[in-house]
Amino acid sequence: MIYSIGIDLIETDRVKKALEKWGDSFVDKILTPEEKKIFDTKEIKAPFLAGRFACKEAVIKALGEFLTERVPFRRIEILNDRYGKPVVSLDKTVLEKVPGKKIMISLTHERTMASAVAILTGE
């Protein structure tokens, strides 16, 4: 059963400007330590960060009706499985608010944009 859907679209250039202005403090508000390891290996960083930002915004929107307060981005982790598909992991405090639910995510990049869709499902 589908409970809700979240979607986000962001311009990569906005993320690039934020990176230039705030640097690591901006990155540290968005990425988990594991995501940061991957980010640090990227030659061109803004598209990766824009994609993670879009994914996390989409997840927050999909979780919306179950949340009583905004979830910090670092409580949502987006890693890739062995085939490159993005997979969502939520920290314990977020999982407790959505017992028995699963989030599926899809991410796409275009030259100047990143977009993500999150679907919250359950029994």
Sequence and secondary structure as in RCSB ss.txt:
>XXXX:A:sequence
MIYSIGIDLIETDRVKKALEKWGDSFVDKILTPEEKKIFDTKEIKAPFLAGRFACKEAVIKALGEFLTERVPFRR
IEILNDRYGKPVVSLDKTVLEKVPGKKIMISLTHERTMASAVAILTGE
>XXXX:A:secstr
 EEEEEEEEEEHHHHHHHHHHHTHHHHHHH  HHHHHHHHH SS HHHHHHHHHHHHHHHHHHGGG SS   GGG
EEEEE TTS EEEEE HHHHTTSTTEEEEEEEEEETTEEEEEEEEEE 
